[in-house]
Amino acid sequence: MGNSGSAVKVCTDHQGGINWLSLSPDGQRLLTGSEDGTARLWSTADSQCRGHFQGHESYITFCHLENEAAFTCSADHTIRKWDVLTGQCLAIYRGHTSIVNRILVAKDYLFSGSYDRTARCWSVDKEKQIQEFRGHRNCVLTLAHYSSRDVLEEEEEEEEEERVSRDLLVTGSTDCTVKVWWVSSGRCYQTLLGHTGAVLCLTLDAPNRELFSGSTDYTIRTWNIVTGEQLKVFKEHQGSVICLELVNRHLYSGSADRTVKCWLVDTGERIQTYKAHKHSVSTLKYHAGILFTGSGDACARAFNSKSGVLQKIFRGHKFIINCIQIHNELLYTASHDGTLRIWDIRGICKRNKRRLKKERSVQGRSSQKGSLSRLFNNKVGCMVQQENGE
């Protein structure tokens, strides 16, 4: 395991804890949303603060960054859209009656989930509410979005009304349910029942028609998003499942039990457990064969994703790490201590690439030996057959 090292840079501009960190699709900017009621825009080229978005009347719970626009939601019941170049507030989306805790931008839609027990859909450009999704008995904590074109055959489409817009919204709630909604009508398409605790996180694999949900009931459940059928239950965690990430049919789950587990989605088998955290695992990110985690113990960690070996600990934060991002072999960690820290991970990535290259080389030689052995055996077999006159 490498030494803990120190951050390349520590950004201390915020006056309150950072609740979320978002990376733009082009990788040029980062957005932080804070307890101080402001959001800040950072350049990934030089790590300088390039924008300060002020206007919310309470703390920012979550943020999302596009290439040209930034979105923030707040305990002041509103969502705001910002111009990343000028810092100007372009739109305020009003309608929720309690804390807005999650937003999701997809196509021309802006989706939001709130403690007011509803999710809503807004037109990004027109600053107008398009749809309200009402039916949960408690607050909506997490969101996912997909198009039925991704999962349904043409003959499976139900009604002409839904053919107009085939977008669906998935919501997870503290009422222990997951719901799937038609965006066009606001109608509930499926209610997924099985969890006995609040649903904290969702991740979607639309091409395989699968949805994964993590809960305070210590389980992860897999659902068929077309039929609503519960496919598998992953039960080995001993605490709430806080975060999920799906990579190449491997599901990584971070938990309040201080571990991350890796599961084979197709079989449900748990193939690895990543230990060493001294508190809940609050966030995780897979990158180039390395699993990065953030924890309530104020440390970020890097594990070899295959072996589970801890490779490095990133120390410096004073409170829980709420979010991590990775770009150009730099690790960005945002904490409730109000700082954004930037760490150089080139050394870890380089070592891991060498290890992967070595493993592939060994596998290649082994495969080649196997092929030569088979070829030799085949030749011997042919010679024996010829000698026997077969």
KOLMI-765859 format. One record per residue: x, y, z of N, C-alpha, C in turn; residue in three letters. Coordinates in steps of 0.001 Angstrom, whole numbers, padded with zeros to 6 digits, always signed. Atoms other than C-alpha are relative to their C-alpha. Example, Ala and Ser with C-alpha at 12.3 -4.5 7.8 and 13.67 -1.06 7.14 Angstrom:
residues 2
+000890-001190+000000+012300-004500+007800+000900+001200+000000ALA
-000820-001190-000060+013670-001060+007140-000770+001090+000730SER
END
This chain:
residues 390
+000839-001189+000000+000000+000000+000000+000873+001239+000000MET
-000784-001219+000072+001300+003452-000893-000230+000886+001206GLY
+000167-000957-001078+001771+006297+001556-001212+000868-000268ASN
+001209-000793+000144-001111+008622+002207+000210+001223-000871SER
-000277-001156+000845+000559+011609+000554-000853+001189+000392GLY
+000784-001201-000277-000962+015071+000458-000640+000482-001287SER
+000741-000492+001155-003365+016870-001825+000865+000938-000839ALA
-000672-000923+000912-002034+018683-004892-000483+001417+000283VAL
+000577-001312-000290-004403+021527-004033-001183-000160+000935LYS
+001155-000052-000897-006929+022409-001346-000738+001304-000273VAL
+000812-001181+000312-009745+024781-002342-000927+000281+001180CYS
+000713-000310-001241-011240+026541+000682-000989+001149-000150THR
+000853-001159+000263-013537+029118-000949-001375-000083+000657ASP
+001337+000133-000594-016822+027694+000387+000034+000278+001504HIS
+000138-000304-001428-018026+028814+003821-000865-001032+000720GLN
+000801+001070-000591-019978+025624+004474+000324-001314-000680GLY
-000271+001318+000561-019896+021897+003786-000405-000120-001458GLY
+000340+000252+001405-019900+020730+000148-000829-001278-000069ILE
+000920+001141+000050-022862+018429-000475+000097-000815-001279ASN
-000102+000749+001258-022227+017504-004095+001045+000615-000908TRP
-001038-000379+000961-019632+017658-006862-000371-000617-001337LEU
+000399+000473+001327-020480+017388-010580+001056+000383-001029SER
-000973-000219+001075-018156+017072-013585-000745+000204-001312LEU
+000655-000244+001287-019164+018522-016963+000308-001132-000972SER
-000234+001079+000968-019508+016049-019882+001330+000123-000745PRO
-001269-000171+000721-016474+017580-021622+001213-000022+000939ASP
-001084+000112-000968-014418+017322-018418+000742+001292+000296GLY
-000737-001257-000168-013429+020990-018463-000309+000731+001300GLN
+000415-000731-001200-015292+022129-015360-000574-000929+001054ARG
+000638+000655-001130-016438+020996-011925-000929+001000+000669LEU
+000949-000845-000721-019398+022316-009950-000174-000550+001406LEU
+000229+000400-001385-019692+022249-006158-001221+000734+000540THR
+001164-000596-000650-022920+022863-004218+000169-000108+001501GLY
-000414-000074-001400-022604+023916-000603-001110+000372+000979SER
+000856-000405-001120-024274+024395+002762-000056+001516+000136GLU
-000001-001461-000098-023367+028084+002400-001000+000650-000967ASP
+001031-000511+000900-026159+028407-000202+000503+000409-001366GLY
-000557-000366+001299-023809+028976-003125+000572-001223-000711THR
-000706+000999+000805-022345+026915-005945+001225+000676-000599ALA
-001211-000544+000610-018867+027353-007362+000427-000868-001179ARG
-000455+000662+001221-017461+026495-010766+001526+000010-000014LEU
-001446+000151-000028-013891+025182-011063+000510-000494-001354TRP
-000648+000481+001225-011596+024718-014050+000846-001218+000339SER
-000834+001181-000229-010061+021247-014269+001409+000196-000571THR
-001322-000266+000591-007157+022736-016253+000966+000563+001040ALA
-000896-000644-000974-005791+024863-013393-000556-000010+001431ASP
+000622+000125-001333-008128+024103-010440-000388+001340+000616SER
+000407-001312-000493-009090+027780-010174-001519+000131+000003GLN
+001438-000274-000048-012565+028967-009186-000344+000991-001110CYS
+000355-000819+001163-014180+030390-012338-001420+000567+000070ARG
+001357-000512-000107-017690+031133-011112-000534-000167+001406GLY
+000598+000025-001335-019651+031893-007952-001488+000294-000168HIS
+001438-000120+000259-023405+031303-008176-000737+000249+001320PHE
+000700-000395-001218-025397+033151-005498-001448+000341-000313GLN
+001408-000320+000210-029161+033436-005107-000930-000869+000822GLY
+000827+000867-000834-030521+030462-003175-000122+000581+001410HIS
+000262-000538-001334-032058+031340+000189+000279-001019+001103GLU
-000388+001010-000976-030922+028127+001884+001079-000880-000628SER
-001116+000824+000460-028324+025379+001511-000330-000767-001285TYR
+000125+000765+001243-027747+023576-001796+000193-001484+000334ILE
-000025+001430-000313-028471+019851-001581+000697-000825-001073THR
-000483+000796+001131-027372+018703-005037+000246+000945-001163PHE
-000248-000826+001178-025976+020082-008293+000308-000879-001204CYS
-000262+000723+001244-025604+019038-011915+000591+000974-001007HIS
-000691-000868+000948-023273+020448-014566-000059-000550-001410LEU
-000088+000252+001432-023733+020470-018319+001173+000836-000528GLU
-001132-000758+000549-021173+022001-020688-000230+001508+000039ASN
+000276-001435+000081-022938+025368-020906-000901+000511+001111GLU
+000916-000423-001062-025358+025403-017971+000227-000833+001255ALA
-000092+000673-001293-025299+024524-014288-001380+000011+000655ALA
+001284+000106-000694-028256+023382-012176+000255-000296+001471PHE
-000110+000226-001431-028640+023531-008412-001395-000132+000600THR
+001269+000067-000725-031429+022501-006038+000282+000222+001471CYS
-000246-000538-001323-031945+023699-002531-001105-000308+001004SER
+000986+000101-001081-033694+023496+000814-000985+001169-000039ALA
+000947-001110+000148-035382+026766-000261-001162-000365-000925ASP
+001102+000578+000798-037748+024534-002358+000130+000279-001487HIS
-000130-000361+001416-036388+025781-005707+001185-000699-000663THR
-001112+000433+000851-034118+024710-008556+000406+001216-000816ILE
-000466-001123+000812-031956+027211-010409+000900-000493-001132ARG
-000865+000244+001156-030264+027188-013800+000918+001206-000158LYS
-001000-001064+000060-027045+029189-014281+000786-000070-001307TRP
-000910-000082+001140-024946+030355-017211+001424-000187+000530ASP
-001338+000296-000547-021461+028871-016641+001031+001070-000364VAL
-000965-001017+000420-019720+031736-018468-000176+001311+000754LEU
+000261-001300-000636-021415+034738-016846-000365-000117+001479THR
+000456+000168-001381-022652+033261-013563-001420+000485+000222GLY
+001361-000527-000105-026084+034710-014312-001005-001118+000238GLN
+001091+000953-000199-029174+032895-013018-000960+000119-001180CYS
+000816-000019+001215-031094+031942-016156-001459-000377+000260LEU
+001372+000451-000272-034172+030322-014587-000128-000442+001448ALA
+000339+000521-001327-035831+029555-011263-001252-000859-000164ILE
+001110+000942+000135-038094+026507-011135-000690-000114+001364TYR
+000751-000038-001257-040754+026949-008427-001212-000920-000087ARG
+001165+000877-000038-043464+024512-007356+000060-000987+001151GLY
-000144+000896-001143-042066+022154-004756-000332+000746+001295HIS
+000401-000612-001258-043309+022784-001224+000899-000418+001166THR
-000975+000372-001026-040333+021320+000654+001378-000114-000648SER
-001385+000121+000459-036604+020615+000322+000074-000810-001296ILE
-000279+000747+001231-035561+019590-003208+001358-000659+000205VAL
-001252+000668-000349-032933+016932-002645+000721-000668-001155ASN
-000675+000650+001126-032162+015538-006102-000540+000567-001308ARG
+000409-000390+001351-032214+016682-009730+000705-000883-001009ILE
-000545+000807+001086-031550+014907-013022-000354+000715-001300LEU
+000232-000639+001299-031161+016456-016484+000128-001046-001092VAL
-000001+000960+001105-032052+014341-019519-000713+000625-001195ALA
+000541-000631+001214-032577+015714-023038-000434+001430+000353LYS
+000519-001339-000311-034795+018815-022660-000759+000015+001315ASP
+000723+000122-001264-036168+017617-019338+000912+000249+001192TYR
-000618-000101-001314-035220+018556-015800-000936-000695+000982LEU
+000805+000730-000979-036447+016127-013145+000474+000356+001403PHE
-000345-000327-001377-036553+016790-009417-000778-000887+000961SER
+000650+000771-001055-037359+014843-006254+000073+000776+001296GLY
+000101-000881-001156-038437+016414-002980-000545-000694+001240SER
+000597+000441-001255-039363+015926+000652-001511+000216+000005TYR
+001451-000190+000062-042856+017043-000403-000725-001217-000574ASP
+000532+001297+000444-043374+013409-001576-000261-000072-001505ARG
+000217+000011+001447-043445+014346-005268+001313+000052-000746THR
-001045-000284+000978-041156+014239-008248-000655+000876-001056ALA
+000566-000894+001019-041596+016804-010998+000896+000021-001238ARG
-000721-000144+001270-040595+017307-014618-000191+001419-000495CYS
+000007-001390+000446-039703+020729-015980+000582+000087-001405TRP
-000649-000330+001261-038930+022137-019400+001260+000792+000334SER
-001260-000662-000324-035264+023111-019194+000001+001442-000494VAL
-000089-001328+000612-035674+026101-021498-001155+000934+000370ASP
+001174-000859-000188-039186+027326-020709-000301+000328+001461LYS
+000180-000312-001420-038845+027421-016893-001417-000371+000465GLU
+001403+000352-000239-042178+025609-016769-000114-001452+000444LYS
+000239+001375-000429-043429+022526-014919-000856-000716-001038GLN
+000722+000790+001000-044531+019865-017398-000858-001071+000665ILE
+000709+001134-000602-045554+017055-015081+000314-000089+001491GLN
-000201+000299-001422-046011+016140-011431-000282-001478+000222GLU
+000132+001434-000259-045540+012566-010219-000344-000168+001476PHE
+000510+000057-001369-047656+012047-007129-000483-001411+000309ARG
+000404+001359-000356-048105+008735-005328+000837-000588+001117GLY
-000820+000451-001119-045230+008215-002917-000590+000494+001318HIS
+000528-000354-001318-046171+008275+000758+001046+000689+000880ARG
-001041-000718-000736-042881+009842+001828+000966+000613-001005ASN
-000833-000814+000889-039985+011858+000418+000701-000817-001085CYS
-000690+000600+001144-038382+011094-002943+001482+000344+000113VAL
-001420-000204-000271-034644+010601-002457+000895-000136-001222LEU
-000915+000299+001107-033234+009336-005755-000777-000194-001294THR
+000660-000016+001314-034008+009445-009490+000844-000736-001038LEU
-000659+000542+001192-033190+007618-012719-000944+000223-001179ALA
+000809-000281+001193-034400+008110-016302+000433-000905-001137HIS
-000316+000748+001213-034625+006010-019444-001140+000156-001001TYR
+001022-000011+001037-036536+005734-022704-000463-001436-000245SER
+000503+001354+000266-038797+002768-023419+000552-000545-001310SER
-000656+000464+001234-037093+002644-026831+001206-000873+000333ARG
-001186+000763-000406-034107+001282-024915-000348-001403+000472ASP
+000332+001277-000652-036023-001603-023369-001195-000739-000589VAL
+001215+000644+000494-039320-002282-025168+000041-000223-001502LEU
+000241+000213+001423-040037-003850-028514-001241+000793-000385GLU
+001104-000843+000455-042515-001902-030635-001355-000555+000415GLU
+001305+000587-000315-045331-004379-030017-000291+000002+001499GLU
+000212-000015-001443-044824-004084-026261-000519+001345+000495GLU
+000502-001308-000405-045766-000397-026193-001487-000109+000305GLU
+001341+000239-000498-049018-000075-024326-001087+000843-000671GLU
+001086-000860+000451-051081+002944-025324+000525+001061-000955GLU
-000383-001027+000956-051055+005537-028077+000518+001240+000721GLU
-000408-001163-000788-050706+008215-025406+001482-000078+000355GLU
-001388+000162-000390-047386+006786-024277+000941-000028-001199GLU
-000853+000047+001188-046107+006423-027857+000539+001378-000346ARG
-000411-001357+000312-045901+010212-028127+001334+000313+000676VAL
-001248-000174-000730-043219+010370-025442+000267-001265+000781SER
-000271+001306-000604-041584+007138-024377+000957+000099+001183ARG
-000907-000160-001131-039524+008592-021549-000648-000464+001293ASP
+000471+000452-001303-039833+007049-018112+000922+000517+001095LEU
-000724-000456-001173-038771+008347-014700-000107-001065+001080LEU
-000011+000945-001120-037752+006066-011839+000278+000792+001274VAL
-000169-000706-001264-038092+007312-008255+000144-000994+001145THR
-000166+000795-001213-036855+005811-004990-000356+000852+001194GLY
+000558-000792-001090-038480+006869-001734+000259-000621+001369SER
-000083+000512-001366-038286+006557+002034-001243-000797+000387THR
+001173+000851-000263-041683+004838+001784+000266-001464-000365ASP
-000483+001366+000293-039674+001682+000833-000330-000483-001407CYS
+000361+000423+001355-040897+001633-002777+000840+000709-001055THR
-000522-000609+001222-039497+002299-006220-001177+000086-000960VAL
+001080-000154+000982-041912+003680-008810+000575+000399-001357LYS
-000358-000343+001374-041624+003912-012583-001191+000741-000603VAL
+001064-000885+000485-043618+006705-014277+000174+000303-001488TRP
-000017-000553+001350-044561+007642-017823+000128+001514+000136TRP
-000218-001438-000101-043218+011172-018233-001137+000770-000661VAL
+001008-000736+000767-045859+012181-020789-001309+000192+000758SER
+001302-000060-000663-048877+011412-018619+000079+000158+001509SER
-000111-000020-001457-047527+011310-015077-000549-001255+000646GLY
+000602+001229-000519-049082+007863-014758+001078-000943+000518ARG
-000927+000978-000551-047369+005267-012580-000086-001286-000813CYS
-000059+001188+000862-046271+002384-014823+000253-001257+000836TYR
-000310+001137-000876-044839+000108-012109+000259+000521+001406GLN
-000455-000209-001374-044552+000083-008324+000753-001257+000409THR
-000862+001133-000314-041673-002137-007252+000045-000188+001514LEU
+000152+000276-001427-042380-003692-003859+000946-001108+000442LEU
-000903+001020-000518-039925-005655-001739+000882+000538+001101GLY
-000830-000596-001037-037726-003291+000238-000813+000238+001275HIS
+000648-000270-001287-038514-002887+003930+000631+001214+000684THR
-000625-001226-000497-036460+000287+004363+000056+001032-001106GLY
-000093-001089+000972-035898+003618+002626+000930-000371-001151ALA
-000833+000231+001186-034527+003409-000918+000930+001202-000160VAL
-000986-001081-000016-031312+005454-000903+000692+000235-001333LEU
-000761-000146+001239-029768+004789-004322-000571-000914-001084CYS
+000456+000746+001176-030632+003580-007824+001093+000028-001060LEU
-000812-000031+001214-028608+002554-010842-000685-000872-001040THR
+000799+000578+001073-029982+001521-014205+000878-000645-001053LEU
-000626+000628+001162-028908-000909-016926-001119-000234-001011ASP
+001154+000053+000903-031540-000123-019566+000134-001056-001095ALA
-000097+001022+001046-030137-002354-022374-000321-001410+000495PRO
+000312+001315-000568-030480-005356-020049-001298+000007+000802ASN
+001313-000131-000651-033834-004114-018687+000070-000157+001516ARG
-000185+000217-001430-032472-004069-015136+000184+001306+000767GLU
-000145-001110-000931-032719-001639-012258+000510-000561+001322LEU
-000554+000418-001286-030714-001902-009028-000331+001064+001037PHE
+000356-000933-001061-031862-000333-005769+000658-000416+001303SER
-000633+000249-001294-030043-000008-002439-000814+000660+001100GLY
+000952-000425-001023-031847+000448+000861+000574-000051+001415SER
-000342+000077-001418-031648+000977+004601-000369-001359+000597THR
+000283+001360-000479-032932-002620+004886+001195-000930-000194ASP
-001280+000692+000174-029292-003648+004143+000090-000798-001303TYR
-000017+000803+001223-030197-005179+000758+000125+000862-001249THR
+000081-000533+001365-029726-004469-002928-000955-000928-000742ILE
+000941+000817+000762-032508-005636-005211+000104+000335-001482ARG
-000022-000155+001453-032528-006181-008956-001410-000213-000528THR
+001358+000042+000529-035716-005550-010926+000027-000025-001521TRP
+000251-000121+001434-036906-006142-014464-000886+001225-000185ASN
+000738-001258+000075-038024-002630-015410-001157-000032-001001ILE
+001157+000144+000898-040457-003895-018047-001155-000682+000732VAL
+001058+000777-000667-042359-006454-015956-000195+000386+001463THR
+000079-000323-001413-041627-005099-012479+000414-001150+000906GLY
-000377+001185-000780-040430-008550-011393+001303+000235+000763GLU
-001240-000025-000780-037869-008739-008594+000831-001211-000396GLN
-000828+001070+000549-034974-010761-009993+000927-000623+001034LEU
-000954+000500-000993-032418-011043-007179+000009+000922+001203LYS
-000215-000791-001207-031777-009885-003626+001418-000284+000493VAL
-001368+000124-000492-028185-009239-002505-000024+000353+001489PHE
+000302-000131-001427-028166-009728+001273+001191+000085+000951LYS
-001134+000164-000905-024626-009744+002688+000402+001241+000800GLU
-000356-001200-000768-024328-006120+003858-000637-000038+001390HIS
+000478-000069-001380-024758-005470+007583-000393+001429+000388GLN
+000408-001381-000224-025785-001828+007203-000675+000540-001242GLY
+000687-000634+001134-027689+000552+004913+000903+000057-001224SER
-000740-000113+001264-026647+000490+001257-000159+001438-000485VAL
+000018-001444+000221-025702+004091+000486+000265+000388-001455ILE
-000376-000371+001370-024200+004097-003024+000254-001245-000840CYS
-000149+001102+000950-024061+001891-006114+000702+000488-001257LEU
-000545-000279+001338-022036+001765-009324+000092-001307-000765GLU
+000000+001182+000859-022389-000697-012204+001052+000169-001082LEU
-001077-000045+000995-019325-001447-014368+000194-001403-000573VAL
-000242+001287+000683-019130-004281-016921-000651-001184+000714ASN
+000789+001054-000659-021824-006357-015200+000547-000356+001383ARG
-000425+000087-001397-020047-005916-011861-000678+001147+000748HIS
+000687-001013-000790-022061-004077-009218+000790+000248+001284LEU
-000719-000394-001210-020201-002162-006497-000976+000717+000938TYR
+000937-000581-000963-022120-001265-003328+000747+000473+001238SER
-000609-000568-001198-020996+001045-000513-001026+000070+001107GLY
+000972+000185-001080-022565+000629+002890+000415+000667+001307SER
-000242-000488-001359-022905+001943+006419+000735-001039+000840ALA
-000743+001037-000740-021288-001362+007486+001513+000131-000179ASP
-001415-000350+000179-017929+000234+006483+000685-000818-001094ARG
-000593+000764+001097-017407-001980+003436-000609+000388-001345THR
+000538+000036+001358-017820-001998-000311+000027-001462-000423VAL
+000023+001360+000530-018832-005239-001970-000151+000052-001513LYS
+000133+000142+001455-018528-006330-005599-000775-001269-000294CYS
+000890+001112+000322-021217-008586-007057+000010-000270-001498TRP
+000233+000356+001401-021517-010471-010332-001501+000084-000230LEU
+001422-000249+000219-024838-009213-011631-000724-001230-000528VAL
+000677+001116+000666-025596-012286-013728-000278-001179+000925ASP
+000190+001147-000899-025231-014788-010890-000439+000405+001404THR
+000305-000445-001357-025737-012672-007769+001108-000309+000991GLY
-001099+000377-000885-022415-013923-006376+000800+001220+000446GLU
-000881-001035-000521-020408-011617-004120+001432-000483-000171ARG
-001348+000494+000324-016839-011851-005389+001113+000763+000711ILE
-001047-000738-000692-015008-009222-003355-000608+000904+001072GLN
+000363-000958-001041-015257-007174-000148+001197+000890+000263THR
-001066-000987-000191-013219-003990+000276-000147+000583+001404TYR
+000048-000430-001395-012422-003265+003924+001046+001076+000249LYS
-000977-000995-000475-010344-000697+005865-000675+001312+000376ALA
+000711-001218-000380-012979+002054+006194-000335-000051+001487HIS
+000307-000082-001423-013537+003241+009759-001378+000610+000247LYS
+001357-000552-000107-016999+004658+009038-000751-000380-001282HIS
+000816+000297+001182-019792+004450+006439+000718+000375-001294SER
-000486-000348+001342-018848+004402+002751-001072+000870-000643VAL
+000989-000977+000454-020582+007506+001433-000042+000172-001511SER
-000064-000185+001452-019464+007528-002212+001075-000909-000579THR
-001015+000845+000640-017536+005391-004691+000040+000266-001495LEU
-000196-000211+001438-016163+005571-008213+001027-001005-000515LYS
-000920+000937+000643-014560+002922-010451+000749+000734-001106TYR
-000800-000621+001058-011696+004044-012680+001193-000879-000328HIS
-001169+000717+000532-009286+001957-014772+000490-001120+000912ALA
-000389+001139-000829-009342-001123-012579+000222+000333+001460GLY
-000164-000430-001390-009220+000889-009353-001356+000454+000534ILE
+001214-000446-000661-012080+001409-006927+000370+001080+001002LEU
-000226-001115-000920-012011+004816-005217-001232+000162+000882PHE
+001106-000151-000940-014124+005354-002112+000196+001242+000857THR
-000010-001082-000977-015048+008237+000169-000799-000449+001203GLY
+000599+000551-001212-016023+007647+003767-000303+001067+001048SER
+000296-000847-001142-017467+009167+006893+001182+000173+000923GLY
-001208-000155-000818-014012+008713+008430+000932+001079-000553ASP
-000703-001143+000592-012873+011702+006297+001146-000390-000924ALA
-001052+000461+000911-010563+009572+004126-000591-000501-001316CYS
+000287+000672+001270-010657+008576+000475+001004-001136-000123ALA
-000876+001168+000140-009158+005219-000498-000026-000505-001433ARG
-000106+000635+001311-007988+003412-003611+000286-001479+000202ALA
-000158+001449-000087-008374-000368-003924+000234-000578-001382PHE
-000036+000794+001222-007304-002795-006607-001357-000676-000100ASN
+001386+000479+000066-010788-003668-007829-000089-001523-000076SER
+000033+001456+000165-009880-007270-008637+000403-000721+001283LYS
-000520+000710-001178-007838-008297-005583-000581+000511+001307SER
+000514-000597-001226-009431-005954-003058+001080+000617+000865GLY
-001120-000527-000784-005989-004828-001867-000063+001529+000050VAL
-000038-001449-000189-005885-001307-000427+001328+000538-000507LEU
-001218-000520+000614-003399+000706-002493+000435+001356+000549GLN
-000368-001321-000493-003584+004194-001039-001128+000578+000845LYS
+000958-000753-000806-005286+006324+001619+000285+001481-000207ILE
-000120-001443+000206-005935+010015+000936-000528+000696+001254PHE
+000365-000624-001270-005895+011885+004260+000150+001515-000089ARG
-000078-001468-000013-006535+015572+004896-001322+000647+000348GLY
+001311-000542-000345-010285+016149+005134-000271-000160+001499HIS
+000343+000055-001424-011793+016770+008571-001350-000669+000255LYS
+001315+000615-000164-015329+015475+007975-000304-000914-001191PHE
+000430+000962+001011-017252+013059+005750+000258+000506-001424ILE
-000143-000292+001424-016397+012960+002039-001327-000350-000670ILE
+001338+000187+000557-019717+013418+000241-000004-000428-001456ASN
+000007+000288+001434-018678+013044-003380+001428-000027-000529CYS
-001306+000026+000668-015707+012157-005588-000205+000009-001516ILE
-000039+000025+001461-014908+012703-009263+001434-000271-000426GLN
-001334+000297+000532-011978+011622-011439+000084+000546-001425ILE
-000225-000524+001349-010582+013410-014489+001499+000187-000208HIS
-001419-000154+000367-007173+013280-016218+000940-000457+001122ASN
-000816+000591-001060-005736+011077-013454+000187+000932+001196GLU
+000111-000775-001228-006698+013573-010784-001267-000439+000719LEU
+001142+000351-000832-009010+012624-007933-000468+001261+000713LEU
+000602-001149-000662-011375+015328-006668-000906-000515+001121TYR
+000825+000409-001132-012915+014915-003190-000639+001235+000624THR
+000743-001111-000595-015604+017182-001747-000570-000454+001337ALA
+000300+000419-001366-016287+017146+001969-000916+000972+000731SER
+000830-000828-000870-018614+018431+004637+000848+000998+000781HIS
-000872-000997-000644-015556+020312+005948+000109+001275-000843ASP
+000033-001193+000841-016156+022796+003103+001109+000090-001021GLY
-001113-000069+000948-013045+021963+001097-000169-000966-001168THR
-000180+000850+001171-012484+020565-002364+001489-000300-000075LEU
-001412+000381+000054-009232+018599-002450+000288-000752-001291ARG
-000404+000586+001281-007367+017512-005561+001261-000826+000223ILE
-001085+000950-000258-005054+014476-005543+000523-000563-001323TRP
-000636+000587+001178-002599+013164-008122-000051-001527+000126ASP
+000093+001466-000051-003388+009501-008890+000741-000661-001158ILE
-000740+000561+001142-001010+009024-011819+000808-001236+000394ARG
-000824+001120-000449+001254+006730-009792-000809-001270+000164GLY
+000867+001175-000192-001597+004399-008803-000469-000538-001344ILE
+000516+000417+001317-003014+004359-012333+001103-000691-000814CYS
-001115+000579+000758+000431+003643-013834+000324-001408+000491LYS
-000286+001325-000572+001113+000768-011435-001081-001003-000372ARG
+001106+000897+000311-002314-000666-012106+000022-000411-001475ASN
-000101+000320+001432-001822-000461-015888+001090-001035-000254LYS
-001090+000977+000144+001501-002302-015573-000457-001378+000476ARG
+000487+001269-000551-000187-004956-013434-000969-000679-000972ARG
+000966+000546+000958-003032-005379-015924+000696-000532-001245LEU
-000762+000418+001185-000553-005579-018813+000709-001323+000257LYS
-000699+001224-000380+001436-008230-016951-000960-001183+000068LYS
+000996+001070-000119-001704-010240-016172-000458-000477-001372GLU
+000431+000370+001362-002809-010109-019829+001092-000792-000704ARG
-001129+000692+000616+000667-011186-020914+000081-001442+000486SER
-000029+001351-000582+000629-014160-018516-001150-000833-000546VAL
+001170+000714+000530-002896-015077-019655+000206-000368-001463GLN
-000257+000250+001415-001793-014748-023272+000951-001163-000209GLY
-000954+001101+000112+001210-017055-022772-000651-001324+000383ARG
+000696+001202-000450-000972-019511-020894-000938-000510-001086SER
+000927+000364+001074-003537-019421-023693+000756-000567-001193SER
-000812+000458+001138-000795-019817-026301+000517-001416+000241GLN
-000465+001349-000358+000634-022813-024423-001110-001008-000188LYS
+001156+000891+000138-002828-024308-024324-000285-000310-001453GLY
+000258+000189+001432-003256-023779-028074+001046-000915-000618SER
-001075+000847+000529+000169-025325-028852-000158-001434+000479LEU
+000213+001336-000561-000599-028243-026557-001104-000719-000753SER
+001116+000612+000740-003918-028833-028308+000423-000375-001413ARG
-000482+000256+001349-002211-028554-031691+000888-001242-000020LEU
-000897+001148-000109+000498-031043-030602-000805-001287+000182PHE
+000824+001183-000263-002098-033474-029253-000790-000432-001229ASN
+000747+000315+001224-004121-033199-032438+000898-000683-001023ASN
-000942+000587+000957-001044-033927-034518+000345-001434+000388LYS
-000290+001348-000485-000148-036914-032328-001164-000931-000284VAL
+001210+000801+000254-003727-038117-032639-000092-000410-001456GLY
+000051+000294+001441-003563-037883-036429+001036-001059-000375CYS
-001072+000960+000289-000240-039765-036503-000395-001398+000457MET
+000441+001304-000529-001663-042542-034331-001043-000618-000909VAL
+001054+000494+000881-004706-042786-036580+000598-000535-001304GLN
-000627+000412+001252-002463-043000-039689+000724-001340+000174GLN
-000741+001225-000234-000278-045690-038110-000935-001208+000165GLU
+000991+001079-000185-003362-047699-037223-000822-000250-001258ASN
+000703+000152+001261-004596-047269-040740-001446+000438+000032GLY
+001396-000453-000094-007756-045474-039669-000286+001067-001029GLU
END
